[in-house]
Amino acid sequence: VEDDDVPMANRSATCFESFPAPERGSTVCPEKCPFMRYDQDKVCHWKCITEFWCYHAPNQPLGVADKTTGLCTVCRVAGCARCTRKAGKCAECKDGFDTLSDGSCVPKSRFVWHLVYLVLLAVVLLVAMWVLVLPVRTPVNTRVVEEALLHRSFAKVRHEEEGNHKLYPLSTNLCSEFIPSGGVGIMLHFRFEKFALYWSIFVTLAMGSVAWWHHQLNAADILTIAP
């Protein structure tokens, strides 16, 4: 009997050989490699592996061999060295982590970071108090304040050719309108930013079109992709 005549439900995969993801439901793994796992070297492909390879394969996330489903799933506990039969609980954490009663791993340095966060919070609160108190403080030297505001006004870019020194409106197109006091550098800078913006939009639309053409533009599927 030719291989093409064999029913899809009776197809047996070869150990460590990739096969397309749509064939996963109609493929049976051999007894010597009974666990299926996604192939991280090929997009949308799976392969049959051994239990040892599920736990100790190099260059891939920590796995959990589920004998009930026949799948080698990814251990979902960060910092775990040996996962339990349930992918969401850890039996042994890596060095530098503490194992909690709920099967999660937390870094031993968490107390140091808690102290750092408290110090940062105290600094933010002090700065916020200073900003809130600053407007209601009694001015000490109003003359210096007036001269500082006058200098700030003179430092703004204004219409020089009209002689009235009016400010440029916010609707000014800096990509096309030459400002004498700013020079050609301002125009070149904003033209570059305009190009970068258009290029990023083009790349996003192009990559999205490719994903849509291949029926991969599905947010629900993207969120369920294993790391």
N, C-alpha and C positions, 0 to 999 in steps of 0.2 A: 504494500500500500504506500502510495506516495505521501510525503510529509504534508502536502497541501490538502490531502483528503482527510487528515486526522481532525476530528472535531476540536474546536477551540478549547472546550472545557477539559480535554484530555492532554493538552500540550504540557510537556514537562520541560522546565528551564534547565539550563546548564549552570553549574556552580560558577559564580563570579563573572558571569557573562550578562551584560546589560540587555534589557529588553524595554520597548516603549511602555510608558505608563498606562495607555489605554488597554494594554493586554494583561494588566496586573490581575484583574478579576477572573481571567480565564487561564491563568498560568499556575502550575503546581510546582513547588520547589522539591528537589530530591531529598531523601532522608538524610544524606550526609551534609546537606546545607539547607536546613528547613526554614530559615528565616529570611524574609524579604526586607530590603532596605533601599531607600532612594539612592541613586548613584550620584554622588556629588561631583563627579567628573563629567557627567552628561546631563543636559537639561531634560526634564520630563522622562527620565529613565530610571528603572529599578534593576536590582539584581539579587540573586539568592546567595546568602552567606552562611557561615557556620556560627554557632553560638560564641565560640572563642573570638572570632573576628568581629562580632557585634560589640563585644566588651573591650577588645584590645586593638582594634584596627588603628593604624597610625593616621595622623592628619585628618581626623574627623571627630565630630562631637561625641561625647560619652553616650554609649547606647545601652538599651535595656531590651533583653530578649523576652518577648511575651509569647509563651508557649500556647496560650489560649487563642490568640489571633494569628500567630505565625509571623508577626512583624517585629522588626528591630527598630524600636522607636528611640527618639532622642530624650535623654535625661533632661528634664526641664528645671533642674535645680542648679543655679549658678554656684561655682566653687565646689562641686561635688566630685569626689574621687571614685566612689562606688555607689551606684544607685540601687534602690530596692527593686522588686518586681514591678512596683508602681513607679511610672516615670516622674511623678511629682514629689517623691520622697527620697531622701538620701540616707544611705546606711553609714557612709564614712566620708567626711569632708577632706578637702586638700589641706596641706600645711598652711597655717595662717588663718584658718577658719574654725569656728566653733559649730558643733552640731547641736541643733535645738531639738526639743521633744517632738515638734511637729514635722521633723524630717527636712528642715531647711538649713542652709549654711549661711552664717553671718561672719564677716571679717572680724578678727581680733582687734583690729585697729579702730573699730567703730567708736570706742570711747574717746579716742583722740579727736576723731572727726566731730563728735558731739561737742567737745570743748571748743574746737575751731569755729563751729557754727554759732555757739553762744557768744564768742568774742566778736564775730562778724555782726551778729544781731545787736550787740551792745554798741558797736561802732555806728551802725546804721541808725540806731535810736538817737545817739548823741548828735549825729549830723542832722537828722530830722528836727531835733529840738533846736539846734542852732539856726536852721533855715526858718523855722517858725518864729523864733524870737527876734531874728534880724530885722524884719520890717517894722516892728513896734519899738525898736530901740531909739532913744533920743539922739538925733544927729549931733556930732561933736564938732565937725568942721564943715559947714555948709559951703564955704567958698571952694574947697578942694573938690567937693562933690559936683558943683556947678562946672568947674573947669574940666573935670573928668568927663562929664556928659557932653560938654562942648567938643572936646577932643574926639570922643566917640562919634559924634555927628559928622565932624570933618573927615573922619577916616572912612566913611561910607562911600561907595561908588556912586557918582552922580553924573548928570548930563553936563559935560564940559563945553560942548560946542554951542549950546543954546544960551549960555551965560547966566541962567537962572539957578543953576546948581540943584535942580529937582532930582529926587530919587527916581531910579528906574522902577517901573511897575513890576509886580510879581508875575505878570503875564509875559515878560520879556523872554523871547526865544534865544537863549544863549548859544544855540547851535548855529544860528544864521546871522544874528545881529552882532556886529563888531562893536566892542566897548573900548574906546581909546585908553581910558585909565586902567583897564584890566589887561589889555594887550591881546594878541592872537592866541596866547596860551589857554585862556579861558574857553575860547571857541573850540579849539582842538580837544581840550579835555572833555567838554560836554558832548562833542561829536563821537568821541571814543566810547563814552558811557551809553550813548544812544545805540551805537553799533553793538555793544555787548548785550544790551537789553533785547534788541531784535534777534541777535544770534541765539540767545538762550530760549526765546519764544519759539524760534524755528526748530531748534533741536528737540524741545519738549514736544511740539506737535509732530515732528517726524518720528520720534521714538514711540509716541502714543499711537500713531497711525500704523506702525509696524505691529505693535501689540494687538491693536484692534483687528488688523487683517488676519492675524493668526489666532484670533479668538482667545487672546490671553489678557485682554483688558477687563479684568474682573477684580474689583477691590477685595471681595470676600476671599477669593483664592489667594491673592497676594498676601493677605494677613495670616493665612494658614500655612504659608511656606515655612518649612523647618529651617533653622539657621545652619 
